[in-house]
Amino acid sequence: MKLHWMAFGAALAGLWSAPALAADSGPVKIALIADKTGPLEAYAKQTSAGFAMGLAYATGGTMEVAGRKLVVIEKDSQTKPDVGRNLLNEAYNDDGADIAVGGTSSAVALAMLPVALDNKKVFVVEPAVADSITGDKWNRYIFRTSRNSTQDAVSNALAIGKPGTSVATLAQDYAFGRDFVTAFRTALAPTGAKLVFEEYAPPATTDFTASYQRIFDALAKEEGRKIIFLNWAGGGNPMSALKALDPERLGISVSTGGNILPALAAYKDFPGLEGAAYYYYEIPKNPVNDWLVAENKKRFNGAPPDFFTCGGFIAAQAVVEALKKTNGSTDAEKLIATMEGMSFDSPKGR
């Protein structure tokens, strides 16, 4: 297995906002809304763990900024867009959240974006990656610290793209999958490879036989190097299903991007697999990542931090860094002016 590393820093984008109505005093309330129930449960739990460690690191263990205590309000959006939307509205209006963070599923994150606009409060998206979050669905209260679909697509295209290569994709049939494939098609073109077939399946799919047969039929028409690229998250097990169908007998190899550590075990079934990793705890060499690795092992019985642990950590760093620069103010106007173009040292680098 060879995963090509592409490091992406904390990419934040925003413009301006209306002033907050409340005075900047008392605790800073941060809502963390993640899909702790459903197919993305493992991702959400890592985000939560990473967020807690990120706050501890960024505040030097004090859990306060400019004399204001940081209070985290966690909510489970259950991988349901309507639940996420309602919980974010509840967090802003009933819980008095000053800032919100979250969106495990891109579908849930997209449902929450208008709520931030309606309430004129900052919402930091982590780890949902659909381009549309900071693309055509974006509003001026939305920031992201996660990678996006285009970054995933470009890095994977660089890893596998070469002349004479035909690629077919299997992706989930919603913004996460479709935004990736759109970007992947564009990113492959300069490499000389071509995307010849797109297959989409519902996120809850468990039987992939029909999807793979359509992909096999499409690739049978092509000459040269043939690759199936999987863009899948959470439930289902498309890699094991593909292994059972033995694509090698048809001269087809497999590629995919990085994933959480338990999922990486399935990659061993495909010797020579290439793709792009978005975070693996042994790759970055910097003091922040060293701290995260040591602290995660301390808190979780020797286990290293995983993919989404790092993401949650960086989101927490972003919140604290912004609050430090505003001297503890949660005024949305001040936060957005501060966060636009903001940079800091994360486990992935600057």
C-alpha positions in Angstrom: 0.0 0.0 0.0 1.3 3.4 -0.9 -0.5 6.5 0.2 0.8 9.8 -1.2 0.7 12.6 1.5 -0.8 15.9 0.7 -0.9 18.3 3.7 -3.6 20.9 3.8 -3.6 23.6 6.5 -6.5 25.2 8.1 -8.3 26.9 5.2 -10.6 29.6 6.5 -12.8 31.9 4.4 -15.2 34.6 5.5 -16.0 38.2 5.0 -18.1 40.1 7.6 -21.0 39.9 9.9 -23.4 41.9 12.1 -22.4 42.8 15.7 -23.3 40.5 18.5 -26.2 41.6 20.7 -24.7 40.4 24.0 -21.8 42.0 25.8 -18.5 40.1 25.8 -18.6 38.9 29.3 -19.1 35.6 31.1 -18.2 32.2 29.6 -17.8 31.6 25.8 -20.3 29.0 24.8 -19.3 26.7 21.9 -21.8 24.3 20.4 -20.2 21.1 18.9 -22.7 19.4 16.7 -21.7 16.0 15.3 -23.3 12.8 13.9 -22.7 10.6 17.0 -25.5 8.3 15.9 -25.6 6.7 12.5 -23.0 5.5 10.0 -20.6 8.4 10.8 -20.6 7.7 14.5 -16.9 6.8 14.6 -15.9 10.0 12.8 -18.0 12.2 15.2 -16.5 10.6 18.3 -13.0 11.3 17.0 -14.0 14.9 16.3 -15.3 15.3 19.8 -12.1 13.8 21.3 -9.9 16.0 19.1 -11.8 19.1 19.9 -11.4 18.6 23.6 -7.6 18.1 23.2 -7.4 21.1 20.8 -9.0 23.4 23.4 -6.6 22.1 26.1 -3.6 22.6 23.9 -4.6 26.0 22.5 -5.4 27.4 26.0 -2.4 25.9 27.8 -4.8 23.7 29.8 -6.7 26.7 31.3 -9.8 26.3 29.1 -10.2 30.1 29.0 -9.3 33.0 26.8 -8.9 36.6 28.0 -10.4 35.6 31.3 -13.5 34.0 29.8 -14.1 30.3 30.4 -14.8 28.1 27.4 -17.9 25.9 27.7 -18.6 23.2 25.1 -22.2 22.2 24.5 -22.3 18.9 22.6 -25.2 17.7 20.5 -25.9 14.6 18.4 -27.2 15.4 14.9 -27.8 11.7 14.2 -26.6 12.0 10.5 -30.0 13.7 9.8 -30.0 17.1 8.1 -33.3 18.2 9.7 -32.0 17.3 13.2 -28.7 19.1 12.6 -30.6 22.2 11.4 -32.9 22.2 14.5 -30.0 21.5 16.9 -28.0 24.4 15.6 -30.9 26.8 15.9 -31.5 25.4 19.5 -27.8 26.0 20.3 -27.8 29.6 19.2 -31.2 30.6 20.6 -31.9 28.3 23.7 -28.3 27.5 24.8 -26.8 30.9 24.0 -24.0 29.5 21.9 -21.6 32.2 20.7 -19.9 30.0 18.1 -20.8 26.6 16.6 -18.6 23.9 15.2 -19.6 20.7 13.4 -21.1 19.0 10.4 -19.8 15.4 10.1 -22.0 14.6 7.1 -21.9 17.1 4.2 -25.7 16.8 4.0 -26.1 17.8 7.6 -23.6 20.6 7.3 -25.4 22.0 4.3 -28.7 22.0 6.2 -27.1 24.0 9.0 -25.5 26.8 6.9 -28.7 28.9 6.6 -29.2 28.7 10.4 -25.9 30.5 10.9 -27.0 33.2 8.5 -30.4 33.6 10.1 -28.8 34.0 13.6 -25.8 36.0 12.4 -23.3 33.8 14.3 -20.1 32.1 13.2 -20.3 28.4 12.3 -17.0 26.5 11.7 -17.5 23.4 9.6 -15.5 20.3 10.5 -15.1 17.7 9.0 -17.7 17.9 6.2 -15.9 18.3 2.9 -18.4 19.0 0.1 -17.2 21.9 -2.0 -20.6 23.5 -2.0 -20.3 24.3 1.8 -17.8 27.0 1.0 -19.0 27.3 -2.6 -22.4 28.1 -3.9 -24.1 27.3 -0.6 -21.7 29.5 1.5 -22.7 32.5 3.5 -20.5 35.1 5.3 -20.8 33.3 8.7 -19.3 30.1 7.4 -15.7 29.0 8.0 -14.1 25.7 7.5 -10.9 24.1 8.9 -11.4 20.8 7.1 -10.1 19.8 3.7 -12.7 20.0 0.8 -13.7 17.8 -2.0 -11.4 19.5 -4.5 -8.4 19.1 -2.3 -9.3 15.4 -2.0 -9.7 15.1 -5.7 -6.5 16.9 -6.7 -4.3 14.9 -4.3 -5.8 11.6 -5.5 -5.5 12.6 -9.1 -1.8 13.4 -8.6 -1.3 10.0 -6.9 -2.8 7.8 -9.6 -3.2 9.9 -12.7 -1.0 9.1 -15.8 -1.5 8.8 -19.5 -3.4 5.7 -20.6 -5.3 5.3 -17.4 -9.1 4.9 -17.4 -10.9 5.5 -14.1 -14.4 4.6 -12.9 -15.7 5.9 -9.6 -18.1 4.5 -7.0 -19.3 7.4 -4.8 -22.1 8.1 -2.3 -25.1 9.7 -3.9 -25.2 13.0 -2.1 -23.0 16.2 -1.9 -20.0 14.4 -0.5 -19.8 11.9 -3.3 -21.0 14.1 -6.2 -18.8 17.1 -5.3 -15.8 14.9 -5.2 -16.4 13.2 -8.5 -17.0 16.6 -10.2 -13.7 17.9 -8.9 -11.9 14.5 -9.6 -12.9 14.6 -13.3 -11.3 18.0 -13.7 -8.2 17.1 -11.7 -7.5 13.9 -13.7 -7.6 15.7 -17.0 -4.1 17.3 -16.8 -2.5 14.0 -15.7 -3.5 12.2 -19.0 -5.9 9.9 -17.2 -9.6 10.0 -18.0 -12.7 9.4 -15.9 -14.9 7.1 -18.0 -17.7 6.1 -15.7 -19.5 7.3 -12.6 -21.5 5.1 -10.3 -23.5 6.5 -7.4 -25.1 4.5 -4.6 -27.1 5.6 -1.5 -25.0 5.9 1.7 -26.9 3.1 3.3 -26.0 0.6 0.5 -24.9 -2.8 1.7 -25.1 -4.8 -1.6 -22.8 -3.4 -4.2 -23.0 -6.2 -6.7 -25.1 -4.3 -9.3 -23.0 -1.2 -9.0 -19.7 -3.1 -9.6 -21.2 -5.0 -12.5 -22.0 -1.7 -14.2 -18.4 -0.5 -13.5 -16.9 -3.7 -14.8 -19.0 -3.4 -18.0 -17.8 0.2 -18.6 -14.1 -0.6 -18.0 -14.3 -3.6 -20.3 -14.6 -1.2 -23.2 -11.3 0.6 -22.3 -7.7 -0.2 -23.1 -4.7 0.2 -20.9 -4.5 0.7 -17.1 -7.9 0.5 -15.4 -8.7 1.7 -11.9 -11.9 1.7 -9.7 -11.7 4.7 -7.3 -13.9 4.4 -4.2 -15.1 7.6 -2.5 -17.0 6.2 0.5 -17.5 7.1 4.1 -19.2 5.5 7.1 -21.5 2.5 6.6 -21.4 -0.3 4.1 -18.2 -2.1 3.1 -17.6 -1.5 -0.6 -13.9 -2.6 -0.4 -14.7 -6.0 1.0 -17.5 -6.4 -1.5 -15.1 -5.5 -4.3 -12.4 -7.9 -3.1 -15.0 -10.7 -3.2 -15.6 -10.0 -6.9 -11.9 -10.3 -7.7 -11.4 -7.2 -10.0 -7.8 -8.3 -10.7 -9.1 -11.1 -12.9 -10.4 -8.4 -15.2 -7.1 -6.4 -15.1 -8.7 -3.8 -12.8 -6.9 -2.3 -9.8 -8.4 -0.3 -6.9 -7.7 3.1 -5.5 -9.1 5.2 -2.7 -8.2 8.1 -0.3 -7.3 8.0 3.3 -9.6 6.9 6.1 -9.7 6.2 9.8 -7.3 3.5 11.2 -9.9 0.7 11.5 -10.9 1.2 7.8 -7.3 1.1 6.7 -7.1 -2.6 7.6 -9.3 -3.4 4.6 -6.6 -1.8 2.3 -4.3 -4.8 3.0 -6.6 -6.8 0.6 -5.3 -4.7 -2.3 -1.4 -4.9 -2.4 -0.1 -1.9 -4.4 -3.1 0.3 -3.7 -2.2 4.0 -4.2 -4.1 7.1 -3.1 -3.7 10.2 -1.0 -3.7 10.3 2.8 -5.2 13.3 4.5 -3.7 12.6 7.9 -1.8 9.7 9.4 -0.3 10.3 12.9 3.3 9.3 11.9 3.6 11.5 8.9 3.7 15.1 10.2 6.9 16.1 12.0 6.2 19.1 14.2 5.8 20.0 17.9 2.0 20.3 17.7 1.5 16.9 16.2 4.0 15.5 18.7 1.8 16.9 21.5 -1.4 15.5 20.0 0.1 12.0 19.5 1.4 11.9 23.1 -1.8 13.3 24.6 -4.1 11.0 22.7 -2.1 8.0 23.8 -2.2 9.3 27.4 -6.0 9.7 27.3 -6.9 6.6 25.3 -4.9 3.7 26.5 -2.0 4.1 24.2 -4.0 4.6 21.0 -2.7 7.1 18.5 -4.9 10.0 17.2 -6.9 9.2 14.1 -7.9 11.1 11.0 -10.9 13.0 12.5 -9.2 13.4 15.9 -6.8 15.7 14.1 -9.6 17.6 12.4 -11.4 18.3 15.7 -8.1 19.4 17.2 -7.6 22.0 14.4 -11.1 23.3 14.6 -10.6 23.9 18.3 -7.3 25.7 17.6 -9.1 27.9 15.1 -11.7 29.0 17.7 -9.2 29.7 20.4 -6.9 31.6 18.0 -9.7 33.8 16.9 -10.8 34.5 20.4 -7.3 35.4 21.4 -7.0 37.9 18.6 -10.3 39.5 19.5 -9.3 39.6 23.2 -12.2 37.3 24.0 -14.9 39.1 22.0 -17.5 36.9 20.4 -18.9 39.7 18.3 -19.4 38.1 14.9 -18.1 41.1 13.0 -14.9 41.0 15.0 -14.5 37.3 14.7 -15.0 37.2 10.9 -12.6 40.1 10.3 -10.1 38.2 12.4 -10.6 34.8 11.0 -10.4 35.8 7.3 -6.9 34.8 6.3 -6.0 33.7 9.8 -3.2 31.1 10.1 -1.7 29.1 13.0 0.5 26.0 13.5 -1.5 22.8 13.5 -0.7 19.1 13.6 -0.7 19.2 9.8 1.6 22.2 9.7 1.0 26.0 9.2 
